[in-house]
Amino acid sequence: MAKKIVRAVFPGSFDPITNGHLDVIQRWMKLFDELIIAVGKSPIKNQLFAPEERVEMIEEIIRQRKLRGVSVESFDGLTVEYAAKRKADVILRGLRSLTDVQYEFQLAMTNRAVAGIETIFIMTSEQYGFTSSTLIREVASLGGNLSNLIPPNVYKRLKERFKERQPQR
């Protein structure tokens, strides 16, 4: 009997991807054969990087870290429809704190009711429990040092992006 290949989708805005996301990705790799990092296009979020830029940054990290079985794509629409199109077995979600649990629980229940797909959760490591892309963008906009919270290629792009936005003196 052939071994079943388990494909998981890890959806998010990843604007930008953080070390917390990478921590979760590296631990999930132990559980699944294939992991698709699905970069969502959100019409309601004020996004700093275009989806193509986010995909490019994540692909660079995948190459640098030699993450086997991991790919990255952008998508529009409902996550469950994307997961079905990619024939994913599960949707993966990271949890940082108790605040995430209620929202993620509702989302997982809805996804199962609507599309019959299961959601698997994994807690991020303690040192990243407070980290969010929104917080990263805010600190970066004020010139804060984020080098220990995001990958080097992302840090470089953030600094460049906010430098572009500063008024010329």
C-alpha positions in Angstrom: 0.0 0.0 0.0 1.4 3.4 -1.0 2.0 6.0 1.7 -0.5 8.8 1.6 1.1 12.2 0.9 -0.4 14.8 3.3 -0.6 18.3 1.8 -1.2 21.2 4.1 -2.0 24.9 3.3 -0.8 27.6 5.6 -2.8 30.7 4.7 -2.1 34.2 5.8 -1.3 37.7 4.6 2.4 37.4 5.6 2.7 41.2 5.3 5.5 40.7 6.2 6.5 37.1 7.1 8.0 37.0 10.6 10.3 34.7 12.5 7.1 33.5 14.3 5.7 32.3 11.0 8.9 30.6 10.2 9.0 28.9 13.6 5.6 27.4 12.9 6.5 26.4 9.3 9.7 24.6 10.5 7.8 22.6 13.1 4.9 21.8 10.7 7.4 20.4 8.3 7.9 17.4 10.7 4.2 16.6 10.4 3.4 16.9 6.7 4.9 15.9 3.3 3.9 19.1 1.5 3.3 22.6 2.8 1.9 25.3 0.7 2.3 28.8 2.1 -0.7 30.6 0.7 -0.3 34.4 0.6 -3.8 35.9 0.6 -4.9 39.1 -1.1 -7.1 40.9 1.4 -9.3 43.7 0.2 -9.9 44.9 3.8 -6.3 45.0 5.1 -4.1 47.9 4.3 -1.1 46.0 2.9 2.4 47.3 2.8 3.8 44.8 0.3 2.0 43.6 -2.9 1.3 39.8 -2.9 4.0 39.3 -5.5 6.6 40.9 -3.3 5.5 38.8 -0.3 5.7 35.6 -2.4 9.2 36.7 -3.6 10.5 37.3 0.0 9.1 34.0 1.2 10.6 32.1 -1.8 14.0 33.6 -1.0 13.7 32.3 2.6 12.7 28.9 1.4 15.7 28.7 -0.9 18.1 30.1 1.8 16.9 27.6 4.4 16.6 24.7 2.0 13.0 24.0 3.2 12.1 20.8 1.3 8.4 20.2 0.4 7.5 23.8 1.0 6.1 26.1 -1.7 4.5 29.5 -1.8 1.7 30.9 -3.9 -0.7 33.8 -3.8 -4.4 33.4 -3.9 -7.7 35.3 -4.1 -11.0 34.4 -2.5 -11.9 32.0 0.2 -9.2 29.9 1.8 -11.3 26.8 1.8 -11.9 27.1 -2.0 -8.1 27.5 -2.5 -7.4 24.6 -0.3 -9.8 22.4 -2.2 -8.4 23.5 -5.5 -4.9 22.5 -4.3 -6.2 19.2 -2.9 -5.0 20.0 0.6 -5.8 17.6 3.4 -5.7 20.3 6.1 -5.4 24.0 6.7 -2.7 24.9 9.2 -2.9 27.9 11.5 -0.5 29.3 14.1 -1.6 30.4 17.5 0.3 33.1 19.4 -1.9 33.7 22.4 -5.3 33.2 23.9 -6.6 36.1 21.9 -6.1 34.1 18.7 -7.9 31.0 20.0 -11.5 32.3 19.8 -11.2 33.8 16.3 -9.3 30.8 15.0 -11.7 28.3 16.6 -14.7 30.0 14.9 -12.9 30.0 11.5 -12.0 26.4 11.8 -15.5 25.4 12.7 -16.8 27.4 9.7 -14.3 25.9 7.3 -15.3 22.4 8.5 -19.0 23.2 8.1 -18.7 24.9 4.7 -16.0 22.7 3.0 -15.4 19.7 5.2 -11.7 20.5 5.7 -10.0 20.2 9.0 -7.8 22.8 10.6 -4.7 21.9 12.6 -3.2 24.4 15.1 0.3 24.8 16.4 1.5 27.2 19.0 4.4 29.5 18.1 7.4 29.4 20.4 7.2 31.6 23.4 9.7 34.2 22.1 7.4 35.0 19.2 4.1 34.9 21.0 3.7 38.7 20.9 4.8 39.1 17.2 2.4 40.0 14.5 2.9 41.4 11.0 0.8 44.5 12.1 3.1 45.2 15.0 6.2 44.7 12.8 4.9 47.2 10.2 4.2 49.7 13.0 7.6 49.4 14.6 9.3 49.5 11.2 7.4 52.7 10.3 8.9 54.4 13.4 12.4 53.2 12.5 12.7 50.4 15.2 15.2 47.6 15.0 13.4 44.4 14.1 16.4 42.3 13.2 15.6 39.6 15.8 11.9 39.3 14.8 12.0 39.0 11.0 14.3 37.4 8.5 17.2 39.5 7.2 15.8 39.8 3.6 12.5 41.0 5.0 14.2 43.5 7.4 16.1 45.0 4.4 12.9 45.4 2.4 11.0 46.9 5.3 13.8 49.5 5.8 13.8 50.3 2.1 10.0 50.6 1.9 9.8 53.0 4.8 12.7 55.0 3.6 10.8 55.5 0.3 7.8 56.7 2.2 9.7 59.3 4.3 9.4 62.9 3.1 12.6 64.2 1.4 14.4 66.9 3.4 
